[in-house]
Amino acid sequence: MISTDHRRTALPVIDSLTAPARAALTSRLDDRLSQRVEALQESTAIGGTGDAADRAGNVEAIIRLEDLDVRIAGLRAQLSAPAAVDSGDDSVQVGSSVGVRFAAGEQPETFLIGLLEQSSGDVDVITPASPLGGALLGARAGDSVAYRAASGATLTVELVTVSG
């Protein structure tokens, strides 16, 4: 389950995490922490000397550092979620990898159902808050799922595979 808690971060808060989702978030957190170290080094003034361009780079690094701090806090909040309980079935849940066929005869496309922060870069993410993501939650392989696209049209896809 997902909710949005704007008091702590601008990122959605996850109620539970699957093992693959936790691994993806941990990897993303490690990446953001490395980026923070680089931004911190760039933001440190060198004896207060330098021209306006040097100081502008310093200000940009400070802004990037603040943005990274927000993202890191959000990732840590998401990682504090308990492990997802295996529902015992093969239904789509946050953290599932799904194969979706958009039109008859086409090859299925693989997606991760989760947050953008869970993306490993290898697979596109469908967020559970999106129309398609919400429609896929709870569905099983072989189900046809209808959802309303941003254009207002109702579209139907076939859920071919579910894992994780």
Secondary structure, 3 states (H helix, E strand, C coil): CEEECCCCCCCEEECCECHHHHHHHHHHHHHHHHHHHHHHHHHCCCCCCCCHHHHHHHHHHHHHHHHHHHHHHHHHHHHCCCECCCCCCCCCCCCCEEEEECCCCCCCEEEEECCHHHCCCCCEEECCCCHHHHHHCCCCCCCEEEEECCCCCEEEEEEEEEEC
